[in-house]
Amino acid sequence: MTVSDTQPGLTRPRLIEDRIVASLRERGVPVEYVLAPDEDHGVENEENRLRSYRAVERHLAEHLGERRGATSEGDAA
């Protein structure tokens, strides 16, 4: 499972996500928790957005199969 969030402060959405991640990990579910400490509860920065998309793509590739039609090694990452 991939969970994306931003600022490492304890905002309400972050507290809820921390609990979800902790619960999943306690049950042995592998979780990649993607944080962007330079943003609030949203992903505005393009670099952070791409990092989040790559994490989602890795998750889908792992659970649904490799991406088809990747044009370069960087696209498939």
Contact map, one row per residue, 1 for C-alpha under 8 A:
11100000000000000000000000001111000000000000000000000000001000000000000000000
11110000000000000000000000000011110000000000000000000011001000000000000000000
11111000000000001000100000000011110000000000000000000000000000000000000000000
01111100000000000000000000000000111000000000000000010000000000000000000000000
00111110000001001000000000000000111100001110000000000000000000000000000000000
00011111000001000000000000000000011111111110000000000000000000000000000000000
00001111100001000000000000000000001111111000000000000000000000000000000000000
00000111110001000000000000000000001110000000000000000000000000000000000000000
00000011111001000000000000000000000000000000000000000000000000000000000000000
00000001111101100000000000000000000000000000000000000000000000000000000000000
00000000111111100000000000000000000000000000000000000000000000000000000000000
00000000011111110000000000000000000000000000000000000000000000000000000000000
00000000001111111000000000000000000000001000000000000000000000000000000000000
00001111111111111100000000000000000000000000000000000000000000000000000000000
00000000011111111110000000000000000000000000000000000000000000000000000000000
00000000000111111111000000000000000000000000000000000000000000000000000000000
00101000000011111111100000000000000000000000000000000000000000000000000000000
00000000000001111111110000000000000000000000000000000000000000000000000000000
00000000000000111111111000000000000000000000000000000000000000000000000000000
00000000000000011111111100000000000000000000000000000000000000000000000000000
00100000000000001111111110000010100000000000000000000000000000000000000000000
00000000000000000111111111000000000000000000000000000000000000000000000000000
00000000000000000011111111100000000000000000000000000000000000000000000000000
00000000000000000001111111111110000000000000000000000000000000000000000000000
00000000000000000000111111111110000000000000000000000000000000000000000000000
00000000000000000000011111111000000000000000000000000000000000000000000000000
00000000000000000000001111111000000000000000000000000000000000000000000000000
00000000000000000000000111111100000000000000000000000000000000000000000000000
10000000000000000000000111111110000000000000000000000000000000000000000000000
10000000000000000000000110011111000000000000000000000000000000000000000000000
11100000000000000000100110001111100000000000000000000000000000000000000000000
11100000000000000000000000000111110000000000000000000010000000000000000000000
01111000000000000000100000000011111000000000000000000000000000000000000000000
01111100000000000000000000000001111100000000000000010010000000000000000000000
00011111000000000000000000000000111110000000000000000000000000000000000000000
00001111000000000000000000000000011111100010000100000000000000000000000000000
00000111000000000000000000000000001111110000000000000000000000000000000000000
00000110000000000000000000000000000111110000000000000000000000000000000000000
00000110000000000000000000000000000111111111100000000000000000000000000000000
00000110000000000000000000000000000011111110000000000000000000000000000000000
00001110000010000000000000000000000000111110000000000000000000000000000000000
00001100000000000000000000000000000000111111000000000000000000000000000000000
00001100000000000000000000000000000100111111110110000000000000000000000000000
00000000000000000000000000000000000000100111110110000000000000000000000000000
00000000000000000000000000000000000000100011111110000000000000000000000000000
00000000000000000000000000000000000000000011111111000000000000000000000000000
00000000000000000000000000000000000000000000111111100000000000000000000000000
00000000000000000000000000000000000100000011111111110000000000000000000000000
00000000000000000000000000000000000000000011111111111000000000000000000000000
00000000000000000000000000000000000000000000011111111100000000000000000000000
00000000000000000000000000000000000000000000001111111110000000000000000000000
00010000000000000000000000000000010000000000000111111111000000000000000000000
00000000000000000000000000000000000000000000000011111111100000000000000000000
00000000000000000000000000000000000000000000000001111111110000000000000000001
01000000000000000000000000000001010000000000000000111111111000000000000000000
01000000000000000000000000000000000000000000000000011111111100000000000000000
00000000000000000000000000000000000000000000000000001111111110000000000000001
00000000000000000000000000000000000000000000000000000111111111000000000000001
11000000000000000000000000000000000000000000000000000011111111100000000000000
00000000000000000000000000000000000000000000000000000001111111111100000000000
00000000000000000000000000000000000000000000000000000000111111111110000000000
00000000000000000000000000000000000000000000000000000000011111111100000000000
00000000000000000000000000000000000000000000000000000000001111111000000000000
00000000000000000000000000000000000000000000000000000000000111111100000000000
00000000000000000000000000000000000000000000000000000000000111111110000000000
00000000000000000000000000000000000000000000000000000000000111011111000000010
00000000000000000000000000000000000000000000000000000000000010001111110000010
00000000000000000000000000000000000000000000000000000000000000000111110000000
00000000000000000000000000000000000000000000000000000000000000000011111000000
00000000000000000000000000000000000000000000000000000000000000000011111110110
00000000000000000000000000000000000000000000000000000000000000000000111110110
00000000000000000000000000000000000000000000000000000000000000000000011111110
00000000000000000000000000000000000000000000000000000000000000000000011111111
00000000000000000000000000000000000000000000000000000000000000000000000111111
00000000000000000000000000000000000000000000000000000000000000000000011111111
00000000000000000000000000000000000000000000000000000000000000000110011111111
00000000000000000000000000000000000000000000000000000100110000000000000011111
